[in-house]
Amino acid sequence: MKIGISSSVFLDSNANLKDTLDFLEKKVNFVELVCDGNINIMEQKNIDISYNYDLNYTIHCPLTDISLSSYREKVRKFSISYVKDIIKVANKVDAKLIVLHPGHNIFKYDYDKSLNSLIKSLNDLNMLQNEYGIKITIENMPSYDMFMFRSPIEEIISNLGDLGITFDVGHSFLNNNIEEFLDKNIVDKISHIHIHDNNSEYDEHLCIGDGKIDFKKYQNKLSGINCITMIELQNKNIEHIDKCISNLKKLYDL
């Protein structure tokens, strides 16, 4: 079982990427790089910094500015184009996998158009995956109405093709559908895991065991998925990293 930590724990802090990787290299062998803020891997200086560490990387897409579900075709095509830029950086830092958000839709009237646009994007992403040989995954989102892919609906699952799912356990708990994602017909699509806890009200990104998720209930299925489990905490919870690593190892019997 591979355990990693997302560098997002240092987002909006005073740390730069060197500070971040100096800290995380002492904890784990796998780190998720991000495309935002003070530790943006899309900046050349940070690409250069990443070469100085004996770490295995994944990359998380920007949290803003792109939407794979935009029915405004110029926006959707720009989003795909920027994903291509992320893939090129991933190749530079030898990241084997990228995590993408599926996009959003604000108004009920536009949902079908947004869903059709997401399906078009999934097709485009399959072509990029084949072209560049990197694993592309789509992350399930928390329980805010604007987000696409809050649950494993057939229209999305059947159009993933060879793409994978980044299964965010905390997000799924908020939507009350952990068991749906771990169903035998879907679990094989999971290529990456984000793990954190919450109290079932909002996306808190707490340390495992500090919220209400019954991780023991899903222990066997989670530990049976052959991928990286990436701890994803917020900066305010950084002092809980060691406890979170320990709790995750206990969960996986490591």
N, C-alpha and C positions, 0 to 999 in steps of 0.2 A: 504494500500500500504506500502510495506516494503522498506526502503531506507538504503543503506549501502555504505561503502567506501572501496575500495581496498587498502590494505597495501602497494601495489606497489608504491604508492605516495612517500614512503620513501626508495625505492630501490636506491642503490648507493649513499646514503647520509651517514652522520656520526651517524645516529640514529641506535640503536639496537631495538630488538622487544619490549622490555619494554617501551622505549621511544615512539615507534610507537603506541602501544596499550594505553598507558597513554593519548596520544593526541586524538586518534580516539574514545575512550570510552566517551569522553566529547561531541562528535558530533553525534554519531549514535549508534544503537543497533546491527548492522550487519557489520561484517568485513570479507573481503576476505584475507586469508593468502596466502603467496606465498612460493615457494620451491627454491628460489634463493637468492644469495647475502647475505647481512648483516642481513636479517630478515628471513632466511630460516627455515621454520617450520619443516623440516625433521631432524633438529638437536635436540637432546634430551633436551638441555638447553632451547630451545625455546618452545618445547612441555610443559615443566614445567612452563615456564613463562605464557603461554596461560591460564593456570588454574586459574590465579589470577584475572580474569576479568569476569564481568557479561555481556558477549558478545555472540552473535550467530555467528558461523563461517561457511564459505565455504572455499575451498582450490583450488587454481589455480596451474596447473601442472608446472613443470620446463619449462623455455623458450628455453632451449638447451638440447642436448644429447639424446632426445627420438624422435622417429618419428613413428607414427601409420601407416604411408603410405610407409614405407621402403619395397621395394621388396626384399631386402636382409633379408631373413627370420630370421637369427640370431639376426639382429638389431630389427626387428619387435617384435620378441618374448621377447627380453630384454625389449623393451618399455612396453609391456603388463605386464611383471614381475614387472617393476618399478611402473606402475600404481597400482599394487596390494600393493606395499609398501606404496604408498600414501594413499590408502584406509585404511590401518591399522593405519596410523597416524590420518587420518580423524576420525576413530572410537575413538581413544584416546582423541581427543580434541572435540568430539561430533559434528563434522561438518556433516551436512546433505547432502551436495552436493559437487561434485568436477567438475572442469572445465578442459577440455583437448583440446589441439590444435590437429588438424587432421593430421598434418605432412606436408611434402613438397616434391616437385619433381622438379629437376633442368632442365632436358632435355626433350623436347617434345617426343622424341622417347620412353622414359620410362613412359609416363603418364599412359597408360592403365595398365601397371604392378603395378604402384603405387596405382591407383584406386582400383584394385583388392585386393591389400594388405590392403588398408584402409577398404574395405568391410569385409575382414577376421577379422580385428581388431574390427570392430563394433560387429561382432558376439561374439568374445571373451569377449568384454566389457559387453555385455548383460548377459553373464554367470557370470561375476564378480559382476555385479549389483544384480543379483538374489541371489548370494551366500552371499554377505555381507550386503544387504539391504540398500545401499546408492545410491542416485541419481547420475548418471554419465551423464555429458553433453559434447557436442562437440561444440566448438566455431567457428563461421564463421570468416574468415580471411580477412585482407585488400587486396588491389588491386595490390599486387606484384605477378608476374607470377608464382613464385616458389611455392606459397601456394596452398594447396588443400582446397576445400570447401569455395571458395570465393562467390559462388552463390548456391542457393538451388536446385542443380541438382537432377533429379529423381533417379539416381543411388545411391546417398547417402541417400536422404530422405527415399526412400523405404526400405533401409537396416538399418535404425536406430533401428528398433524394439521398445523396451521400453526405449531406451535412449532418453535424452532430448537435446535441443539446447540451448546453451548460445548465445543469440542474441546480438551481438555487433553492436550497432546502428552506431557508427563512422565508423567501417569497412564496413558496408553495404552501407553507404552513398558514400564511395570511389568507390564502385562497382556499384553504381546507381541501387540498387535493394532492397531498404527498403520495398517497397510495395510488392515485391515478397515474402519476409520473413513474412510479416504481412497478406498474403493471408489466407483466411479461411481454406484452405487445409493444411497449414503449421503452422499457428500461435499456434495451440494447442500443438505443439511439443516444444514450447519455455518454458523452465523451469527456466530461469535465464536471466537477462539482464545486459550487460555492457553499460554504457552511458557516452559519452563524445562528444566533437565537433571537427570539423576541417574545413579547407578552401578548401576542395575538391581536394587537391594536394597530401598530404601525411598524415600519421597517427600521428597527432600532440597531441592528447589527451588533448584538450583544455577544459576549463570550458564551460558548456552548455550556449549558447548565445554568445560566443566569436568567433564562426565560422559561417559557412554558412548553417548549417542544419536547416531546417524549422520544428522545433519540434512541433509547434502548429498543423501542417498539420497531424501529426501522434498521436496527444494527446489522442484521444478517444481509439484508438487501443492499444497504449502502456499502458494506465492506466487501460485497461480492462484485462491485463495479470496478473494472480494471482501468482506473484513470487517476489523475491528480485530484485530491481533495484540497481545495484552496480555502484557508481561513480568511474571512473577509470582515474585519472590524473597522469601526470608525476611530479617528484619532483620540477622541475622548475616552476610549476604552483600551488604549495602548498598554496600560499597565497590566492588563489581563492576558497578554499574549502568551506568557509561559503557562498560565493556568489553562488557557484554551488548547494549546498544543498537548498538554498532559491529558486533558479530558478527551481529546480526539484520539489519542493513542490508546487510552483505556477503552473507548468505544470500539475501536478496531482491534483490540487485544494485541497491541504491538508492544 
